[in-house]
Structures are given as C-alpha cells and as structure tokens.
C-alpha cells in the first residue's frame, strides 16, 4: 500500500517558512538552531522529527554543540509542521 505524499510547512517565530516534501513520512515538528559565531557570522542547523518529544530531546545536544564549537550565542526553536497540498 502506498502512502499519500504531501508537503509539510513550518512557520518559525521570526516569520521564516520552511516547506518539506513531497514526503510520505509522518514528521510532526521542525527544529532549527541559529548559532552566532565569535566572528559575527551565523550558522543554521535544522531538521524534522516525528514527535514534539523527539524535537525537545535535541536541546541538550544543541547546548553541547554550542560549547564544543564556541558559539557566542544560539537559539533553539521548534515549530509544528502543518500539512499542505503544494509547496508555498
């Protein structure tokens, strides 16, 4: 049996919109780390998970990454993915 392929869209607090797909996977949340480096540049890391709990478990590794990489600061954000019919 084939699963329906759909698009998943997350809107971050700063208004950034990320669309994933088409996918048949059951992702529910999008996470993003925005890291400010010592030299003033910014790095962004992101991914998607199959539950809010799974996304929340990534906070601790983000904190460790910040220490290991020497980030000046970082934001760890989670947004719910919403199913859409087509990419935005």
Secondary structure as the mmCIF struct_conf table of DSSP 4:
data_model
#
loop_
_struct_conf.conf_type_id
_struct_conf.id
_struct_conf.beg_label_comp_id
_struct_conf.beg_label_asym_id
_struct_conf.beg_label_seq_id
_struct_conf.end_label_comp_id
_struct_conf.end_label_asym_id
_struct_conf.end_label_seq_id
HELX_LH_PP_P HELX_LH_PP_P1 UNK A 2 UNK A 5
STRN STRN1 UNK A 6 UNK A 11
TURN_TY1_P TURN_TY1_P1 UNK A 13 UNK A 14
BEND BEND1 UNK A 15 UNK A 15
STRN STRN2 UNK A 17 UNK A 23
BEND BEND2 UNK A 25 UNK A 25
STRN STRN3 UNK A 29 UNK A 36
TURN_TY1_P TURN_TY1_P2 UNK A 38 UNK A 39
BEND BEND3 UNK A 40 UNK A 40
STRN STRN4 UNK A 42 UNK A 49
BEND BEND4 UNK A 50 UNK A 51
HELX_RH_AL_P HELX_RH_AL_P1 UNK A 52 UNK A 56
TURN_TY1_P TURN_TY1_P3 UNK A 57 UNK A 57
HELX_RH_AL_P HELX_RH_AL_P2 UNK A 58 UNK A 69
TURN_TY1_P TURN_TY1_P4 UNK A 70 UNK A 70
BEND BEND5 UNK A 72 UNK A 72
STRN STRN5 UNK A 73 UNK A 80
STRN STRN6 UNK A 82 UNK A 84
BEND BEND6 UNK A 85 UNK A 86
#
